[in-house]
């Protein structure tokens, strides 16, 4: 556009300066039509990503979704570049969507999320260009999550591909056919739908009926804190990547019973009476807000326990909860991972983890803390916590529900 404007200006100027004679007639000639710029293909292939989706019936479910939401045409644009983690019809069926009729019955907002989250615009990422590093690579998808307070730019919802000895993944979904090179980018066929997250960790975890004690513990731990020093604020902070190991209600009940029972017996209460009181008090998450128990559950102690359940890495200026780890990113051999407790105790060994893979999928995930309960046991000798719910994905991280509270000492 700028080139054409300059050319028009130059021609007009000549006509003004030479307004007589033969020059006048030549200046009145129509300008030639602008020639579109044709960009070279990313790969030496005539077919675009959109062409494949339009013509290959194994992608008919995705085509129906992309047509309904108006997102298909862009994938045929030869002047753009895309990496697409494309679910075929098998992937839709494996994820509970059995037919195109079901797709057509879904709201456009749902389908738009499925299609948009599969598309990474702007560059081609082959499996060989995704580093084999912990935990994964962060790529902005085509879904915008809007501008956030204090941030002038509209943010994109990211997807997280990774490559390891167990396979190639997008988030926690295996890629079954990689590096299909097209004129305008590359297709990686995935085994299931890679669903976009829709909630922050705070909203997702606080609404989970298995995590009522976790929510109450956060409130107790945040006593006297402010800003992002509050765990509650951190869980609601959208611009980060976190991994949280959240003990279930039953896990907290078991720990709290032991703490309260031990404290009452130490004060001289008969064991039978202490057992009844400890059972009653530990039976509700209100235990954390009971002033009579503040001495047994100091805010600093509760905070120390909770931050031990946030994975963190050393950023040079301290440990930060900036790592989003899906189950497939964990190690199949025992490995230590540092946590936010390392902000206070940098040399702390962290949490011992071990994943069990069946094919490309994690079928068991165990975590062992440094401490044991009652205190005094050998480090890492206690029974591990098992992940009873894995890969709960949120906008700002991923959380696991575990069946035991991990103690840092």
HELIX and SHEET records of a PDB file:
HELIX    1   1 UNK A    2  UNK A   17  1                                  16    
HELIX    2   2 UNK A   22  UNK A   27  1                                   6    
HELIX    3   3 UNK A   49  UNK A   55  1                                   7    
HELIX    4   4 UNK A   57  UNK A   59  5                                   3    
HELIX    5   5 UNK A   60  UNK A   69  1                                  10    
HELIX    6   6 UNK A   73  UNK A   76  5                                   4    
HELIX    7   7 UNK A   89  UNK A   94  1                                   6    
HELIX    8   8 UNK A  100  UNK A  105  1                                   6    
HELIX    9   9 UNK A  108  UNK A  118  1                                  11    
HELIX   10  10 UNK A  127  UNK A  129  5                                   3    
HELIX   11  11 UNK A  201  UNK A  206  1                                   6    
HELIX   12  12 UNK A  212  UNK A  221  1                                  10    
HELIX   13  13 UNK A  227  UNK A  229  5                                   3    
HELIX   14  14 UNK A  231  UNK A  235  1                                   5    
HELIX   15  15 UNK A  249  UNK A  266  1                                  18    
HELIX   16  16 UNK A  271  UNK A  282  1                                  12    
HELIX   17  17 UNK A  285  UNK A  289  5                                   5    
HELIX   18  18 UNK A  291  UNK A  293  5                                   3    
HELIX   19  19 UNK A  299  UNK A  307  1                                   9    
HELIX   20  20 UNK A  327  UNK A  329  5                                   3    
HELIX   21  21 UNK A  340  UNK A  343  5                                   4    
SHEET    1   A 6 UNK A 119  UNK A 121  0                                        
SHEET    2   A 6 UNK A  82  UNK A  87 -1                                        
SHEET    3   A 6 UNK A 185  UNK A 190  1                                        
SHEET    4   A 6 UNK A 173  UNK A 182 -1                                        
SHEET    5   A 6 UNK A 167  UNK A 170 -1                                        
SHEET    6   A 6 UNK A 161  UNK A 164 -1                                        
SHEET    1   B 2 UNK A 139  UNK A 147  0                                        
SHEET    2   B 2 UNK A 154  UNK A 159 -1                                        
SHEET    1   C 6 UNK A 242  UNK A 247  0                                        
SHEET    2   C 6 UNK A 397  UNK A 402  1                                        
SHEET    3   C 6 UNK A 385  UNK A 394 -1                                        
SHEET    4   C 6 UNK A 361  UNK A 368 -1                                        
SHEET    5   C 6 UNK A 351  UNK A 358 -1                                        
SHEET    6   C 6 UNK A 335  UNK A 337 -1                                        
SHEET    1   D 2 UNK A 313  UNK A 314  0                                        
SHEET    2   D 2 UNK A 319  UNK A 320 -1                                        
END                                                                             
